[in-house]
């Protein structure tokens, strides 16, 4: 079960905030990571882009599964597209 964490932070000059170390550790946020901010009613939600990317990947997986396209069909089509792009870019087949 996940532990709910909370802390009061101060918005400094230039609207900067410092995230508490224990919250960063809990979420796996490291120096240089990017966050995506959302406003939900009166709440500010920050998600590590790692999580955003994983959510997007899960959504793509769901869409792919719902489409009933087989992996074999997807690979065949992607190879055809790749050949077309190589031919267009380099004037030859790869």
C-alpha positions, 0 to 999 in steps of 0.5 A, spaced: 500 500 500 502 506 498 504 511 503 501 518 502 506 524 503 505 531 504 509 537 505 508 544 505 513 548 501 514 555 499 513 558 492 520 563 492 521 568 487 520 567 480 515 562 482 520 556 484 519 551 489 524 545 492 521 538 492 523 535 499 528 529 498 523 524 501 518 525 496 523 525 490 526 518 493 519 515 493 517 517 486 524 516 483 525 523 481 532 525 480 536 531 478 535 533 471 528 529 470 522 533 467 515 533 470 509 534 467 504 539 471 496 538 471 491 542 474 485 538 476 480 543 479 483 546 485 489 541 485 496 541 482 498 535 480 506 533 478 507 527 474 515 525 473 515 524 465 517 517 466 510 516 469 507 520 463 511 516 458 509 509 461 502 511 461 502 513 454 506 506 452 500 502 456 495 506 452 498 504 446 498 497 448 491 497 449 489 501 443 494 496 439 490 490 443 483 493 441 485 494 434 486 486 433 492 487 428 497 482 429 504 483 431 506 479 424 502 484 420 505 490 424 512 488 423 510 487 415 507 494 415 513 497 419 518 494 414 514 496 408 514 503 411 521 503 413 523 501 405 519 507 402 522 512 407 530 509 406 528 509 398 525 516 399 531 519 403 537 516 400 534 514 393 535 506 394 533 500 397 536 498 404 
